[in-house]
Amino acid sequence: MGIFRHAGDIITITDDNYNQSSYDATWWKAEEPGYVEPADLVELIYIQGSVYRYFTTTSQVDDSLPWTDGDTYISNKATYDIDYAAAFPPNYTLQQLKDMKKAEVDAYSTDIKLGKIVYSTETYESAFEVFGRIFREFEKYNRDGSVPVGYYVTDDSDTQISLNLVGLKALVDLFVDLYAACDVKADTHKVAIQALATEGEVESYDYTTGWPTVPYNPA
């Protein structure tokens, strides 16, 4: 399952083996002139077989799957890596290298957050808007003291799952725990990266360990 992410001035691509590379967006778009960046883009995320979504300054758009161009970009990762290394020989400042590595950490954290959660025996999407909707519903029903008759949530297989208030809170807690654990781990890695003293240390720093396992099911 490959991942393509465009956020700000950085393009990040993760291949099927979870090898991740980040590229300057201006350079990458010159490599792929057919890429059409949505107007006022904030972030675009494509996870093969799961999500093709982008956020602008005014809206969120969920596009249809598969995104064939995205599949091509992911499959071209090895070529981009070679071309990028040739275009940008090691002449970054130490701080620039640290900032690029931190951007990779942020992208990796987002990928983990989108890795789904498991409650009871069902698996649920853990995308930001799903979390936001369920959290708002829990806040309302918690004030009311109960969920309405017939209330259900939908798991990732589009099955309607009936939950009472206790079950809904447990589901919300899983979202909160996953997001918080990712944020803490990301901050830990970024502090460690900032403390590194040489370019070699930054380039070899492994930020892929110690993250929550997804689909997230701490029980």
Buried (B, 14 or more C-beta within 10 A) or exposed (E): EBBBBBBEEBBBBBBEEEEBBBBBBEBBBEBEEEBEEBEEBBBBBBBBEBBBBBBBEEEEEEEEBEBEBBBEBBEBBEEBBEBBEEEEEEEBEEEEBBBBBBBBBBBBBBBBBBBBBBBEEBBBBBBBEBBEEBBEBBEEBBEEEEBEEEBEBEBBEEEEBEBEBEBBBBBBEBBEBBBEBBEEBBEEBBEBBEEBEEBEBBEEBEBEEEBBEBBBBEE
